[in-house]
């Protein structure tokens, strides 16, 4: 079998080069001066002073790290490259004998993990990764790292690039989808034909996903921690865009712009696991000193399934083909499957961008093993033919899409990727749309408003409650609007955030809301904020609807609202296409039981001063909620 080779990785010389660090993302090819269709990542390499056999790569003096070589590569190439690997004459040469560390059985949770930039400095003056111990990240310090604290107190530092390689790099298509500026999980699998029942998983893979990644996609579909870690990358790239942390503006509608940060995610595991790492200690203390990870060698986290049957609706070699099909293939009436061939001319910055070539070529890199997921041990995974599948699933997968509008989806901060409706010409053109320089996320603003309300002396606590949570799967603390019908029996489209009348929009992504329950010393009341459709117009962003805030409280003193009353209120709003109280139901049953008051948002121009904008909302809520200021003696008495 021919050797795997990529030209240019070692600058066309006879030296040995080590991969030191992965940096930031960009669409602009700095070598050729034009924009690529696939996002590029900076790879930093340093030249070895001696032959690898005569070098101890655990010491920084073994390479010329002060003069790094930076090469931009398509992001999918990171399914091949690993920090610490040695390359020579355009070929993978070896992985040195770096130090290894095993965590033993630990409980991974938000209590012992947190994320920082690699340059982070703590309040005591210490750095997460000191330059004197690890100089390789000096040229790309805005790369996120996860700090894992073991029960012994030892600190493990894992670059987020390394996390993504360990859990999502078995298929370059799955890996590259991480960096799409509008992640849709149905590009990986069909949620309507996939399910997990009593530990038995059934998964229909999309044709672009390799068989080898079936278990990875199953974890994305059915494990909430993995699902969140996967979608966080796209969300935070969008958040970076919203915060203008880009140094080159690209045409509207482009996926992401040039970034001066790396991807942000989290460990896609929760609960008990045993992790084994390859890397180096940052100090001489090899017992309790901090350890930086070059590669995750193994992970024992359990899988969400006991057995997994996967299939696809496109042709392929499968179990379950009929004898007739096999006979036809044996008689060569069907063309034989074409095996991947070595392409010696595949450049690191190629004239033609690689399309799935990297997956074919990585099979030739036999000596370079990836992360071992021991949680797959004793799990039965079988590929079946489409015609052999009798079970047709309807529910069960986590089908959160990040391109569902409002700059966000799913995490506790309401942050994520904005939706762009490119087919806008002639659509709702009669509406006067206020345009912003960046996509406005009303749900994110509302979370800050709730934080401000919680700090008021009149308030005991604020919490989000969920209405119709079953409609949104594992979608954190959001509420959803139920299906309603028109008089002619058609599905009302208002509850879909991605629907624009007359466009090619899909109308499948549910509009979300946040329901805050505010417990004050004088009463309990509820505030409801609804997601808005956003649209990109010539590089600026506008909102296509403007549902009001709603203040609601029981007419009974200090009353908590029944769940079915909130559900009825959401149904009325959906039936009236975003109007909480229409003329037809203003004096209905709910209005008889509760004080219900729609509340207009401040003028859009106030968003230029976010703090002032939120202050106005809080003032309006205080006036409309019946909340009374409590004196200090009353507070102490309470």
SULTALIN-V198620 format. One record per residue. N is the residue number from 1. SS is DSSP state (h for helix, s for strand, l for the rest). PHI is phi in whole degrees, 0 to 359 (none if undefined). OMEGA is omega in whole degrees, -180 to 180 (NA if undefined). Layout:
# SULTALIN-V198620
N_SS_PHI_OMEGA ; N_SS_PHI_OMEGA
This chain:
# SULTALIN-V198620
1_l_none_-178 ; 2_l_290_-177 ; 3_l_281_175 ; 4_l_285_-177 ; 5_l_209_170 ; 6_l_231_180 ; 7_s_290_171 ; 8_l_82_-177 ; 9_l_296_-177 ; 10_l_245_172 ; 11_l_64_176 ; 12_l_58_178 ; 13_l_231_-178 ; 14_l_261_-177 ; 15_l_280_173 ; 16_s_261_-176 ; 17_s_236_178 ; 18_s_252_173 ; 19_s_284_-175 ; 20_s_264_-169 ; 21_s_195_171 ; 22_s_251_-172 ; 23_s_255_-169 ; 24_s_258_-174 ; 25_s_255_178 ; 26_s_199_171 ; 27_s_262_-178 ; 28_s_271_177 ; 29_s_280_-175 ; 30_l_292_-179 ; 31_l_286_-177 ; 32_l_251_172 ; 33_l_75_177 ; 34_s_221_-174 ; 35_s_273_176 ; 36_s_267_176 ; 37_s_280_177 ; 38_s_250_-178 ; 39_s_296_-180 ; 40_s_254_177 ; 41_s_231_178 ; 42_s_280_175 ; 43_s_247_-179 ; 44_s_254_179 ; 45_s_234_175 ; 46_s_231_-175 ; 47_s_277_176 ; 48_s_284_177 ; 49_l_283_-178 ; 50_l_228_174 ; 51_l_299_-178 ; 52_h_306_179 ; 53_h_294_-179 ; 54_h_253_-177 ; 55_l_238_172 ; 56_l_259_-173 ; 57_l_286_174 ; 58_l_284_180 ; 59_l_247_-177 ; 60_h_290_179 ; 61_h_287_-177 ; 62_h_279_-179 ; 63_s_229_178 ; 64_l_273_-174 ; 65_h_291_179 ; 66_h_286_179 ; 67_h_231_-175 ; 68_l_289_172 ; 69_s_261_178 ; 70_s_256_179 ; 71_s_234_175 ; 72_s_271_179 ; 73_s_231_172 ; 74_s_303_-170 ; 75_h_300_-178 ; 76_h_292_178 ; 77_h_294_180 ; 78_h_286_169 ; 79_h_286_179 ; 80_l_256_-174 ; 81_l_285_175 ; 82_l_225_176 ; 83_l_300_178 ; 84_l_97_-179 ; 85_s_289_178 ; 86_s_255_177 ; 87_s_239_-177 ; 88_s_212_179 ; 89_l_52_176 ; 90_l_79_-177 ; 91_s_233_170 ; 92_s_296_-178 ; 93_s_257_-178 ; 94_s_191_169 ; 95_s_246_-176 ; 96_l_300_-179 ; 97_l_277_178 ; 98_l_285_180 ; 99_s_287_179 ; 100_s_237_-179 ; 101_s_217_176 ; 102_s_246_-177 ; 103_s_280_-167 ; 104_s_70_-179 ; 105_s_285_180 ; 106_s_229_178 ; 107_s_256_-179 ; 108_s_278_180 ; 109_l_205_177 ; 110_l_292_-179 ; 111_l_283_-178 ; 112_l_237_176 ; 113_s_227_173 ; 114_s_203_-174 ; 115_s_248_177 ; 116_s_217_166 ; 117_s_292_-177 ; 118_l_296_-179 ; 119_l_271_-170 ; 120_l_304_177 ; 121_s_245_-178 ; 122_l_276_-176 ; 123_l_296_179 ; 124_l_276_178 ; 125_l_93_-180 ; 126_l_279_-180 ; 127_s_254_176 ; 128_l_301_178 ; 129_l_231_-179 ; 130_l_295_179 ; 131_l_299_-176 ; 132_l_294_179 ; 133_l_262_-177 ; 134_l_216_-175 ; 135_h_278_-169 ; 136_h_288_-178 ; 137_h_262_-176 ; 138_l_297_-178 ; 139_l_275_-179 ; 140_l_211_-174 ; 141_l_276_-178 ; 142_l_269_175 ; 143_l_251_-177 ; 144_s_286_175 ; 145_s_228_176 ; 146_s_259_176 ; 147_s_259_178 ; 148_s_252_-179 ; 149_s_256_-180 ; 150_l_283_178 ; 151_l_305_178 ; 152_l_285_-176 ; 153_l_97_179 ; 154_l_292_-177 ; 155_s_257_174 ; 156_s_249_-179 ; 157_s_246_-175 ; 158_s_240_174 ; 159_s_303_-178 ; 160_h_296_173 ; 161_h_302_-178 ; 162_h_294_178 ; 163_h_298_-179 ; 164_h_297_179 ; 165_h_294_-175 ; 166_h_289_-170 ; 167_h_248_-173 ; 168_h_226_-173 ; 169_l_255_178 ; 170_l_287_178 ; 171_l_223_-176 ; 172_h_295_179 ; 173_h_293_177 ; 174_h_299_-179 ; 175_h_293_-177 ; 176_h_292_178 ; 177_h_294_176 ; 178_l_304_-170 ; 179_l_256_174 ; 180_l_283_-177 ; 181_l_275_-179 ; 182_l_174_-172 ; 183_l_289_175 ; 184_l_236_-175 ; 185_h_292_179 ; 186_h_287_169 ; 187_h_280_-180 ; 188_l_261_-178 ; 189_s_206_179 ; 190_l_267_-177 ; 191_h_295_-180 ; 192_h_280_179 ; 193_h_235_179 ; 194_l_223_179 ; 195_s_200_175 ; 196_s_232_-178 ; 197_s_229_177 ; 198_l_52_177 ; 199_l_82_180 ; 200_s_259_-177 ; 201_s_259_173 ; 202_s_231_-172 ; 203_s_224_172 ; 204_s_260_-180 ; 205_s_280_171 ; 206_l_286_-171 ; 207_l_294_-179 ; 208_l_282_-175 ; 209_l_270_180 ; 210_l_288_177 ; 211_h_304_-176 ; 212_h_298_-177 ; 213_h_263_-177 ; 214_h_303_-180 ; 215_h_294_178 ; 216_h_297_180 ; 217_h_293_177 ; 218_h_298_177 ; 219_h_293_177 ; 220_h_298_-177 ; 221_h_287_-167 ; 222_h_237_178 ; 223_l_250_-172 ; 224_h_295_-180 ; 225_h_293_179 ; 226_h_293_179 ; 227_h_301_-179 ; 228_h_292_180 ; 229_h_298_-179 ; 230_h_291_-176 ; 231_h_280_179 ; 232_h_299_-177 ; 233_h_298_179 ; 234_h_297_179 ; 235_h_301_-175 ; 236_h_282_170 ; 237_h_296_177 ; 238_h_292_179 ; 239_h_295_175 ; 240_h_300_177 ; 241_h_298_-178 ; 242_h_296_-179 ; 243_l_270_176 ; 244_l_61_178 ; 245_l_268_179 ; 246_s_234_-175 ; 247_l_255_176 ; 248_l_224_-180 ; 249_l_275_-180 ; 250_l_248_180 ; 251_l_303_179 ; 252_l_298_-179 ; 253_l_90_179 ; 254_l_288_-174 ; 255_l_297_172 ; 256_l_225_-179 ; 257_l_261_-180 ; 258_l_297_-176 ; 259_s_246_172 ; 260_l_252_175 ; 261_l_225_171 ; 262_l_267_-179 ; 263_l_288_177 ; 264_l_237_179 ; 265_l_213_175 ; 266_l_203_174 ; 267_l_296_-175 ; 268_l_278_-179 ; 269_l_222_174 ; 270_l_221_179 ; 271_s_93_-173 ; 272_s_289_176 ; 273_s_199_174 ; 274_s_235_-178 ; 275_s_249_176 ; 276_s_235_-173 ; 277_s_239_166 ; 278_s_243_-178 ; 279_s_177_-180 ; 280_s_210_173 ; 281_s_279_-179 ; 282_l_277_176 ; 283_l_228_179 ; 284_l_287_-178 ; 285_l_281_-178 ; 286_l_264_176 ; 287_l_244_-179 ; 288_l_239_-177 ; 289_l_292_179 ; 290_l_295_-175 ; 291_s_236_178 ; 292_s_261_-171 ; 293_s_263_172 ; 294_s_269_-176 ; 295_s_202_172 ; 296_s_271_-175 ; 297_s_281_-179 ; 298_s_205_178 ; 299_s_214_-177 ; 300_l_259_-179 ; 301_l_305_-177 ; 302_l_287_177 ; 303_l_268_-180 ; 304_l_286_-177 ; 305_l_237_172 ; 306_l_264_174 ; 307_s_231_180 ; 308_s_222_169 ; 309_s_257_177 ; 310_s_233_-177 ; 311_s_207_178 ; 312_l_213_-178 ; 313_l_266_174 ; 314_l_255_-176 ; 315_l_298_178 ; 316_l_173_176 ; 317_l_291_-175 ; 318_l_220_168 ; 319_s_281_175 ; 320_l_103_177 ; 321_l_290_180 ; 322_l_289_178 ; 323_h_298_179 ; 324_h_295_179 ; 325_h_297_180 ; 326_h_297_-179 ; 327_h_296_179 ; 328_h_297_179 ; 329_h_293_180 ; 330_h_295_179 ; 331_l_275_176 ; 332_l_63_174 ; 333_l_284_171 ; 334_l_257_179 ; 335_l_296_-179 ; 336_l_292_177 ; 337_l_296_-179 ; 338_l_272_179 ; 339_l_278_180 ; 340_l_294_177 ; 341_l_249_179 ; 342_l_291_179 ; 343_l_245_-175 ; 344_l_292_-177 ; 345_l_265_180 ; 346_l_290_-176 ; 347_s_269_175 ; 348_l_296_171 ; 349_l_244_-168 ; 350_l_284_175 ; 351_l_295_173 ; 352_l_249_-176 ; 353_l_295_-178 ; 354_l_290_175 ; 355_l_239_179 ; 356_l_66_178 ; 357_h_299_-174 ; 358_h_296_178 ; 359_h_295_-179 ; 360_h_291_-177 ; 361_h_286_-177 ; 362_h_292_177 ; 363_l_296_180 ; 364_l_279_-178 ; 365_l_268_-171 ; 366_l_297_-174 ; 367_l_282_-176 ; 368_l_249_-179 ; 369_l_282_177 ; 370_l_265_-179 ; 371_l_291_177 ; 372_s_269_178 ; 373_s_257_-175 ; 374_h_289_174 ; 375_h_295_177 ; 376_h_276_180 ; 377_l_301_179 ; 378_l_68_173 ; 379_l_266_-179 ; 380_s_269_179 ; 381_s_237_-174 ; 382_s_230_173 ; 383_s_270_-178 ; 384_s_237_178 ; 385_l_274_-179 ; 386_h_307_-176 ; 387_h_286_-180 ; 388_h_269_-178 ; 389_l_268_179 ; 390_l_265_-178 ; 391_l_278_177 ; 392_l_240_-176 ; 393_l_281_177 ; 394_l_240_-178 ; 395_l_224_169 ; 396_l_127_-178 ; 397_l_270_174 ; 398_l_280_-171 ; 399_l_252_179 ; 400_l_284_174 ; 401_l_255_-177 ; 402_l_271_-179 ; 403_l_266_-172 ; 404_l_260_171 ; 405_l_92_173 ; 406_l_63_178 ; 407_l_56_-179 ; 408_l_190_170 ; 409_l_196_156 ; 410_l_96_-175 ; 411_l_267_-172 ; 412_l_290_179 ; 413_l_259_-180 ; 414_l_67_-175 ; 415_l_250_179 ; 416_l_166_-170 ; 417_l_263_178 ; 418_l_284_177 ; 419_l_265_179 ; 420_l_238_176 ; 421_l_266_-176 ; 422_l_287_-176 ; 423_l_271_-172 ; 424_l_258_-172 ; 425_l_301_178 ; 426_l_84_-178 ; 427_l_268_178 ; 428_l_48_-174 ; 429_l_292_-179 ; 430_l_283_-179 ; 431_l_280_175 ; 432_l_271_-174 ; 433_l_252_174 ; 434_l_282_-177 ; 435_s_258_177 ; 436_s_248_178 ; 437_l_281_-180 ; 438_l_211_-179 ; 439_l_292_180 ; 440_l_273_177 ; 441_l_250_-178 ; 442_h_295_-180 ; 443_h_292_177 ; 444_h_294_178 ; 445_h_301_-178 ; 446_h_296_177 ; 447_h_297_177 ; 448_h_293_177 ; 449_h_299_180 ; 450_h_296_176 ; 451_h_297_179 ; 452_h_294_179 ; 453_h_294_-179 ; 454_h_297_-179 ; 455_l_273_180 ; 456_l_291_-179 ; 457_l_293_-180 ; 458_l_279_-170 ; 459_s_248_175 ; 460_s_279_179 ; 461_s_200_176 ; 462_s_227_177 ; 463_s_217_178 ; 464_s_267_175 ; 465_s_245_-173 ; 466_l_247_175 ; 467_l_246_-176 ; 468_l_55_-176 ; 469_h_295_-177 ; 470_h_295_-179 ; 471_h_281_-174 ; 472_l_247_179 ; 473_l_64_-177 ; 474_l_261_-169 ; 475_l_270_173 ; 476_l_53_-170 ; 477_l_253_-180 ; 478_l_273_173 ; 479_s_247_-174 ; 480_s_224_-179 ; 481_l_264_-176 ; 482_l_283_176 ; 483_l_291_176 ; 484_l_229_-176 ; 485_s_240_174 ; 486_l_281_180 ; 487_l_297_179 ; 488_l_270_176 ; 489_l_92_179 ; 490_l_278_178 ; 491_s_290_176 ; 492_l_289_-173 ; 493_l_268_-175 ; 494_l_299_-176 ; 495_l_286_178 ; 496_s_259_-175 ; 497_l_285_-176 ; 498_l_255_-178 ; 499_l_257_171 ; 500_l_232_-177 ; 501_l_301_178 ; 502_l_87_-178 ; 503_l_253_177 ; 504_l_269_180 ; 505_l_295_-169 ; 506_l_279_-177 ; 507_l_66_-179 ; 508_l_234_-174 ; 509_l_264_-172 ; 510_s_285_174 ; 511_l_287_-177 ; 512_s_252_174 ; 513_s_216_172 ; 514_s_244_179 ; 515_s_245_-179 ; 516_s_260_174 ; 517_s_263_-177 ; 518_s_255_177 ; 519_s_257_177 ; 520_s_263_179 ; 521_l_287_-177 ; 522_l_257_-179 ; 523_l_192_173 ; 524_s_244_177 ; 525_s_217_-175 ; 526_s_235_175 ; 527_s_237_-179 ; 528_s_237_175 ; 529_s_243_-174 ; 530_s_243_178 ; 531_l_293_179 ; 532_l_246_173 ; 533_l_286_178 ; 534_s_241_-177 ; 535_s_216_179 ; 536_s_264_-180 ; 537_s_232_178 ; 538_l_53_176 ; 539_l_85_176 ; 540_s_245_-172 ; 541_s_238_178 ; 542_s_227_179 ; 543_s_250_-175 ; 544_l_267_175 ; 545_l_211_-175 ; 546_l_214_177 ; 547_l_298_-176 ; 548_l_282_164 ; 549_s_294_177 ; 550_s_232_173 ; 551_s_253_-179 ; 552_s_219_176 ; 553_s_211_-178 ; 554_s_288_176 ; 555_l_286_173 ; 556_l_282_-177 ; 557_l_297_176 ; 558_l_55_-176 ; 559_l_267_174 ; 560_l_267_-176 ; 561_l_286_175 ; 562_l_295_-178 ; 563_h_299_-178 ; 564_h_291_175 ; 565_h_291_177 ; 566_h_294_178 ; 567_h_297_178 ; 568_h_295_179 ; 569_h_296_178 ; 570_h_295_178 ; 571_h_295_179 ; 572_h_299_-180 ; 573_h_296_179 ; 574_h_294_179 ; 575_h_295_-179 ; 576_l_259_175 ; 577_l_54_173 ; 578_l_101_176 ; 579_l_265_-175 ; 580_l_292_-179 ; 581_l_229_178 ; 582_l_277_179 ; 583_l_298_-176 ; 584_l_282_-176 ; 585_l_232_-177 ; 586_l_297_-179 ; 587_l_253_-176 ; 588_l_276_-176 ; 589_h_302_-178 ; 590_h_294_179 ; 591_h_295_178 ; 592_h_289_-176 ; 593_h_275_-170 ; 594_s_229_169 ; 595_s_282_-178 ; 596_s_237_-175 ; 597_s_222_171 ; 598_s_294_-174 ; 599_s_227_-179 ; 600_l_290_176 ; 601_l_282_173 ; 602_l_301_-180 ; 603_l_304_-178 ; 604_h_302_-179 ; 605_h_295_-180 ; 606_h_289_180 ; 607_h_292_175 ; 608_h_296_176 ; 609_l_238_-172 ; 610_h_305_-179 ; 611_h_295_178 ; 612_h_294_179 ; 613_h_299_180 ; 614_h_294_180 ; 615_h_298_178 ; 616_h_294_178 ; 617_h_297_180 ; 618_h_299_179 ; 619_h_299_180 ; 620_h_295_179 ; 621_h_294_179 ; 622_h_299_-179 ; 623_h_290_-174 ; 624_h_269_-171 ; 625_h_269_-175 ; 626_l_77_-180 ; 627_l_285_-180 ; 628_l_253_178 ; 629_l_289_-177 ; 630_l_255_180 ; 631_l_287_-178 ; 632_h_299_177 ; 633_h_300_179 ; 634_h_294_178 ; 635_h_298_-179 ; 636_h_296_180 ; 637_h_294_180 ; 638_l_294_NA
